[in-house]
């Protein structure tokens, strides 16, 4: 079956960096655009970033432009999110997703705190 699992969250101080990974299986990963979403307590999912299937085009939410970088390795069925200059309001659960087919994985928690 389709599986999407995010990894790499943790505790990081303000201004620090983390790299999230998403392992995908159960579908032809290279045929699908992928996205990262996040969800803060008490709020709905927020779009973070997207990457087309071949990895050549990108989209970012205004809140993360210049700080986050999305990438993928289709040979590894993997999606990544490099997060730099982290802020306290980046403290949310991050999810990888295949939005065109509404496939969502288990999230990973990022906590930005000194």
C-alpha positions in Angstrom: 0.0 0.0 0.0 1.0 3.6 -0.3 3.2 4.8 2.6 4.7 8.2 3.3 6.8 8.6 6.4 8.4 11.8 7.5 11.6 11.8 9.6 14.1 14.2 11.0 12.2 16.4 13.3 13.4 17.4 16.7 14.5 20.2 19.0 16.5 23.0 17.5 17.3 26.5 18.8 16.1 29.6 17.0 18.3 30.2 13.9 19.2 26.6 13.7 18.7 24.1 10.9 17.1 20.7 10.3 16.7 18.5 7.3 13.5 16.5 7.1 13.1 13.4 5.0 10.1 11.6 3.7 10.3 8.0 2.6 7.7 6.9 0.0 6.7 3.5 -1.0 3.8 1.7 -2.7 3.6 3.9 -5.8 5.7 5.2 -8.7 7.3 8.1 -6.8 8.9 9.7 -9.8 5.5 10.2 -11.5 4.1 12.5 -8.8 4.6 16.0 -7.6 5.2 16.1 -3.8 4.5 18.6 -1.1 5.3 19.5 2.5 2.6 20.7 4.7 2.6 21.7 8.4 0.1 22.0 11.1 0.3 24.1 14.3 -1.7 23.3 17.3 -5.3 24.5 16.9 -4.9 25.3 13.2 -5.5 23.5 9.9 -2.8 22.3 7.6 -0.6 25.0 6.0 1.1 24.6 2.7 4.9 24.8 3.0 6.5 23.7 -0.3 6.0 21.6 -3.4 8.2 20.1 -6.1 7.2 18.7 -9.4 7.9 15.1 -10.3 11.2 15.7 -12.0 12.5 18.0 -9.4 12.9 21.0 -11.6 10.2 23.3 -10.4 9.4 24.5 -6.9 6.8 26.4 -4.9 7.2 27.9 -1.4 4.9 29.6 1.0 5.9 33.2 1.5 6.6 32.4 5.2 9.4 30.0 4.3 10.9 31.5 1.1 14.6 32.0 1.4 14.8 29.7 4.4 13.5 26.3 3.3 14.6 24.3 0.3 12.6 21.3 -1.1 14.3 18.6 -3.0 13.8 15.0 -4.0 15.8 11.9 -5.0 13.5 9.7 -7.2 16.0 6.9 -7.2 15.6 6.7 -3.4 11.9 7.4 -3.4 12.7 10.3 -1.0 11.6 13.8 -0.5 13.5 16.3 1.6 13.0 19.7 3.2 16.1 21.6 4.3 15.1 24.2 6.9 17.4 27.0 7.8 17.1 30.1 10.0 14.3 28.4 12.0 11.9 30.5 14.0 9.7 29.7 16.9 6.6 29.8 14.7 8.1 26.9 12.7 7.3 24.7 15.7 4.7 22.5 14.1 4.2 18.9 12.8 5.5 18.6 9.3 3.9 16.2 6.8 4.8 15.0 3.3 2.0 14.5 0.9 1.1 13.6 -2.7 -1.6 16.2 -3.1 -3.1 15.3 -6.5 -4.2 12.0 -5.0 -4.5 13.2 -1.4 -2.0 10.8 0.1 -0.7 11.9 3.4 2.0 10.4 5.7 2.7 10.5 9.4 4.2 13.7 10.4 7.4 14.6 12.3 7.5 17.3 15.0 9.8 20.2 14.8 10.3 22.2 17.9 12.2 25.5 17.7 13.1 26.6 21.2 16.0 27.9 23.1 
